[in-house]
Amino acid sequence: MIEARQLSRTYGGRPVVDRVTFTAEPGRVTGFLGLNGSGKTTTLRMLLGLVRPTSGLALISGRPYRELTRPLRQVGAVVEQDACHPGQTGRAHLRTQAILAGAGRGRVDLLLDQVGLAEAADQRTGGYSLGMRQRLCIATALLGEPPVLVLDEPANGLDPAGVAWLRGLLRAHARAGGTVLVSSHLLAEVAQLVDDVVVIARGRVLRQAPLERFTRAAAPRVRVRGRDPQRLWHVFRSAGATVTGADEALEVVGLPAERLGELAFQAGVPLHELTPLTRDVEQVFLDLVGAA
């Protein structure tokens, strides 16, 4: 498990991360969402021992990263895309990192193939595209077969096929019992990838919730079409709902679909559509950070 407990970091007397608390659990992918400057990357760096907290605790498997006995076998991380020397080949970079991680050379060839760099393995990384460098970083994170992955914007530079590949890789890691904490600005992709969501803004956690609960509106929102929209409008308003929309379709807020169906039946108005509406991740995220 990954844990942040009242985690804070101050620079020049200004709090960049302010008492952040959240968890990322085994068997699940946790999305860590925030705008640029929200404190997201600083938090991840504290989890990885790259930045010392001003106060609070950053724990992986119950211990600070600096106290892990074999950190590269316990945690794989992507925090920088230019972590390899441009004069090295991709294969040479991974072989060097494999020594540090205690991984065999066979693991290098396996990962080069897995991340789609087998044909470019003997090219110098200075000639790699952004997407290729990102794939090499992901391969580096996986060298020690760690149960925990901490990834900062791992889809940067990947084309749509690469993003789909990464999604499958991370979902498979979680299904095998691993823990995945991933930051991303691709909110539509987050909705397809994560199980849980943590939103941070101005250094503070605004919400942590399972994805399904995160996107569920506080008040029921239902699209309704029926034979007599005007009568439905008055019936729903009389029952305490907020009703908007044109003649063809009404959007009703405040009453569940079951209650709206009963009201329409009692009013003798046949319904053509009764669809509960949910907000997507992007809408909820922008509402939260906008309010913050």
C-alpha positions as CSV (number, residue, x, y, z in Angstrom):
1,M,0.0,0.0,0.0
2,I,1.0,3.6,-0.7
3,E,0.2,6.0,2.1
4,A,0.5,9.8,2.5
5,R,-0.2,10.9,6.0
6,Q,-0.6,14.7,6.6
7,L,2.2,15.1,4.1
8,S,3.4,18.7,3.8
9,R,6.2,20.5,2.0
10,T,7.0,24.2,2.3
11,Y,9.3,26.3,0.0
12,G,10.3,29.8,1.1
13,G,7.6,29.8,3.7
14,R,4.9,28.9,1.2
15,P,3.1,25.5,1.5
16,V,3.3,23.7,-1.9
17,V,1.8,20.5,-0.4
18,D,-0.4,21.0,2.6
19,R,-1.4,18.1,4.9
20,V,-2.1,15.7,2.1
21,T,-3.6,12.4,3.1
22,F,-4.6,9.5,0.8
23,T,-3.9,5.8,0.1
24,A,-3.4,3.7,-2.9
25,E,-4.3,0.1,-2.3
26,P,-3.0,-3.2,-3.8
27,G,-5.0,-4.7,-6.7
28,R,-6.2,-1.2,-7.7
29,V,-5.2,1.6,-10.0
30,T,-5.4,5.0,-8.3
31,G,-5.5,8.2,-10.4
32,F,-3.8,11.2,-8.9
33,L,-5.3,14.3,-10.6
34,G,-4.4,17.9,-10.4
35,L,-3.6,21.0,-12.5
36,N,-0.1,22.2,-13.1
37,G,1.2,23.7,-9.9
38,S,-1.3,21.7,-7.7
39,G,1.5,20.0,-5.7
40,K,0.9,16.7,-7.5
41,T,4.5,16.0,-8.7
42,T,6.0,17.3,-5.4
43,T,3.8,14.7,-3.6
44,L,5.0,11.9,-5.8
45,R,8.6,12.9,-5.3
46,M,8.1,12.8,-1.5
47,L,6.7,9.3,-1.8
48,L,9.8,8.3,-3.7
49,G,12.3,9.9,-1.3
50,L,13.4,12.5,-3.8
51,V,12.1,15.4,-1.7
52,R,12.1,15.5,2.1
53,P,8.7,16.3,3.6
54,T,8.5,19.4,5.9
55,S,6.1,17.3,8.0
56,G,4.0,14.2,7.7
57,L,4.8,10.7,6.4
58,A,5.2,9.2,3.0
59,L,5.0,5.4,3.2
60,I,5.3,2.5,0.8
61,S,4.5,-0.9,2.3
62,G,4.5,0.8,5.7
63,R,8.0,2.3,5.4
64,P,9.6,5.5,4.0
65,Y,11.2,4.9,0.6
66,R,14.7,5.6,2.1
67,E,14.2,2.7,4.5
68,L,13.3,0.1,1.9
69,T,15.9,-2.7,1.8
70,R,15.7,-3.3,-2.0
71,P,13.8,-0.2,-3.3
72,L,14.1,-1.0,-7.0
73,R,12.6,-4.5,-6.4
74,Q,9.8,-3.0,-4.4
75,V,8.9,0.2,-6.3
76,G,9.0,1.1,-10.0
77,A,8.8,4.8,-10.8
78,V,8.5,7.1,-13.8
79,V,9.1,10.7,-12.8
80,E,11.4,12.0,-15.5
81,Q,11.5,11.3,-19.3
82,D,15.2,12.2,-19.7
83,A,16.6,9.8,-17.1
84,C,18.9,8.1,-19.6
85,H,22.2,9.4,-21.2
86,P,21.5,10.4,-24.9
87,G,24.7,8.6,-25.9
88,Q,23.6,5.3,-24.6
89,T,21.5,2.8,-26.5
90,G,18.2,1.7,-25.1
91,R,19.6,-1.8,-24.4
92,A,22.8,-0.4,-22.7
93,H,20.6,1.8,-20.5
94,L,18.5,-1.1,-19.3
95,R,21.5,-3.4,-18.8
96,T,23.0,-0.7,-16.5
97,Q,19.8,-0.3,-14.6
98,A,19.3,-4.0,-14.4
99,I,22.5,-4.3,-12.4
100,L,21.2,-1.8,-9.9
101,A,17.8,-3.6,-9.7
102,G,19.4,-7.0,-9.4
103,A,17.6,-8.2,-12.6
104,G,19.1,-10.6,-15.1
105,R,20.0,-9.7,-18.7
106,G,17.2,-11.8,-19.9
107,R,14.8,-9.4,-18.2
108,V,16.2,-6.6,-20.4
109,D,15.4,-8.3,-23.7
110,L,12.0,-9.3,-22.4
111,L,11.1,-5.8,-21.5
112,L,12.4,-4.3,-24.7
113,D,10.0,-6.5,-26.5
114,Q,7.2,-5.9,-24.1
115,V,7.4,-2.1,-24.4
116,G,7.8,-2.2,-28.2
117,L,11.5,-1.1,-28.4
118,A,13.0,-4.3,-29.6
119,E,13.8,-3.0,-33.1
120,A,15.2,0.3,-31.6
121,A,17.1,-1.3,-28.8
122,D,20.6,-0.6,-30.3
123,Q,19.8,3.0,-31.3
124,R,21.1,5.8,-29.1
125,T,18.4,7.2,-26.9
126,G,19.3,10.8,-28.0
127,G,17.5,9.9,-31.3
128,Y,14.4,8.5,-29.6
129,S,11.1,10.2,-30.0
130,L,9.3,11.4,-26.9
131,G,7.0,8.4,-27.0
132,M,10.0,6.0,-27.3
133,R,11.8,7.6,-24.3
134,Q,8.6,7.2,-22.3
135,R,8.4,3.5,-23.2
136,L,12.1,3.2,-22.1
137,C,11.3,4.8,-18.8
138,I,8.4,2.4,-18.2
139,A,10.7,-0.5,-19.0
140,T,13.2,0.8,-16.5
141,A,10.4,1.0,-13.8
142,L,9.5,-2.6,-14.5
143,L,13.0,-4.1,-14.4
144,G,12.9,-5.2,-10.8
145,E,9.4,-6.7,-11.1
146,P,8.2,-4.4,-8.3
147,P,4.7,-4.8,-6.8
148,V,4.3,-1.0,-6.5
149,L,4.3,1.5,-9.5
150,V,4.4,5.3,-9.1
151,L,4.1,7.0,-12.5
152,D,4.0,10.7,-13.2
153,E,2.2,11.4,-16.5
154,P,3.4,8.1,-18.1
155,A,1.3,8.6,-21.2
156,N,3.2,11.7,-22.3
157,G,4.3,11.4,-25.9
158,L,2.4,8.1,-26.5
159,D,0.2,7.8,-29.5
160,P,-3.3,6.4,-29.1
161,A,-2.1,2.8,-29.6
162,G,0.6,3.4,-27.0
163,V,-1.9,4.8,-24.5
164,A,-4.1,1.7,-25.0
165,W,-1.0,-0.5,-24.5
166,L,-0.1,1.3,-21.3
167,R,-3.7,1.0,-20.0
168,G,-3.5,-2.8,-20.6
169,L,-0.1,-3.0,-18.9
170,L,-1.3,-1.1,-15.7
171,R,-4.6,-2.9,-15.5
172,A,-2.8,-6.3,-15.7
173,H,-0.3,-5.2,-13.0
174,A,-3.2,-4.3,-10.7
175,R,-5.1,-7.6,-11.5
176,A,-1.9,-9.5,-10.4
177,G,-2.2,-7.8,-7.0
178,G,0.1,-4.8,-7.7
179,T,-0.4,-1.2,-6.5
180,V,-0.5,1.5,-9.2
181,L,-0.5,5.2,-8.5
182,V,-0.6,7.2,-11.7
183,S,-0.9,11.0,-12.4
184,S,-2.4,12.1,-15.7
185,H,-3.9,15.1,-17.4
186,L,-5.7,12.8,-19.9
187,L,-8.9,12.7,-18.0
188,A,-10.9,10.7,-20.6
189,E,-8.2,8.1,-20.4
190,V,-8.3,8.1,-16.6
191,A,-11.9,7.1,-16.7
192,Q,-11.0,4.0,-18.6
193,L,-8.0,3.1,-16.4
194,V,-8.4,3.8,-12.7
195,D,-10.4,2.3,-9.9
196,D,-9.9,5.2,-7.5
197,V,-9.5,8.9,-7.9
198,V,-7.6,11.4,-5.7
199,V,-7.9,15.1,-6.7
200,I,-5.4,17.7,-5.4
201,A,-5.6,21.5,-5.9
202,R,-3.4,24.2,-4.3
203,G,-1.5,21.5,-2.3
204,R,-4.6,20.0,-0.7
205,V,-6.6,16.9,-1.4
206,L,-10.1,17.8,-2.4
207,R,-11.6,14.3,-2.7
208,Q,-10.6,10.7,-2.7
209,A,-13.2,8.2,-3.9
210,P,-13.8,5.1,-6.0
211,L,-14.3,6.1,-9.6
212,E,-18.0,5.1,-9.6
213,R,-18.7,7.2,-6.6
214,F,-16.5,10.1,-7.8
215,T,-18.6,10.6,-11.0
216,R,-22.0,10.1,-9.3
217,A,-23.8,13.4,-9.0
218,A,-24.8,14.6,-5.6
219,A,-28.4,15.0,-6.8
220,P,-30.0,12.5,-9.3
221,R,-30.0,13.9,-12.8
222,V,-32.4,12.2,-15.4
223,R,-33.1,12.8,-19.1
224,V,-36.9,12.5,-19.7
225,R,-38.8,12.4,-23.0
226,G,-42.6,11.9,-23.1
227,R,-45.8,12.5,-25.1
228,D,-46.7,15.7,-23.2
229,P,-43.5,17.6,-22.1
230,Q,-45.3,20.6,-20.7
231,R,-47.4,18.5,-18.4
232,L,-44.4,16.5,-17.3
233,W,-42.6,19.8,-16.6
234,H,-45.3,20.9,-14.2
235,V,-45.7,17.5,-12.5
236,F,-41.9,17.2,-11.8
237,R,-41.7,20.8,-10.6
238,S,-44.6,20.3,-8.3
239,A,-42.8,17.3,-6.8
240,G,-39.8,19.5,-6.0
241,A,-37.5,18.8,-8.9
242,T,-35.5,21.3,-11.0
243,V,-36.5,21.0,-14.6
244,T,-34.7,22.4,-17.7
245,G,-34.7,21.5,-21.4
246,A,-36.5,21.9,-24.6
247,D,-39.8,20.4,-25.8
248,E,-38.2,17.2,-27.0
249,A,-36.3,16.3,-23.9
250,L,-36.3,17.5,-20.2
251,E,-33.4,17.3,-17.8
252,V,-34.7,16.7,-14.3
253,V,-32.5,17.2,-11.2
254,G,-33.4,16.2,-7.6
255,L,-35.6,13.1,-8.1
256,P,-34.5,9.5,-9.1
257,A,-35.7,7.9,-12.3
258,E,-38.0,5.5,-10.5
259,R,-39.9,8.4,-8.8
260,L,-40.1,10.3,-12.1
261,G,-41.6,7.2,-13.8
262,E,-44.2,6.9,-11.1
263,L,-45.1,10.6,-11.4
264,A,-45.5,10.3,-15.1
265,F,-47.6,7.2,-14.7
266,Q,-49.9,8.9,-12.2
267,A,-50.2,11.9,-14.5
268,G,-51.2,9.6,-17.4
269,V,-48.3,10.7,-19.6
270,P,-46.6,7.9,-21.6
271,L,-42.7,8.1,-21.5
272,H,-40.4,7.6,-24.4
273,E,-37.1,7.9,-22.5
274,L,-36.1,7.8,-18.8
275,T,-32.2,7.9,-18.6
276,P,-30.2,8.5,-15.5
277,L,-27.3,10.9,-16.3
278,T,-23.8,10.7,-14.8
279,R,-21.1,13.4,-15.1
280,D,-17.8,12.3,-16.5
281,V,-14.4,12.5,-14.8
282,E,-13.5,15.7,-16.6
283,Q,-16.7,17.5,-15.5
284,V,-16.4,16.5,-11.9
285,F,-12.7,17.4,-11.8
286,L,-13.2,20.8,-13.3
287,D,-16.0,21.5,-10.9
288,L,-13.9,20.6,-7.9
289,V,-10.8,22.6,-8.9
290,G,-12.9,25.5,-10.1
291,A,-14.5,25.7,-6.7
292,A,-11.1,25.4,-5.0
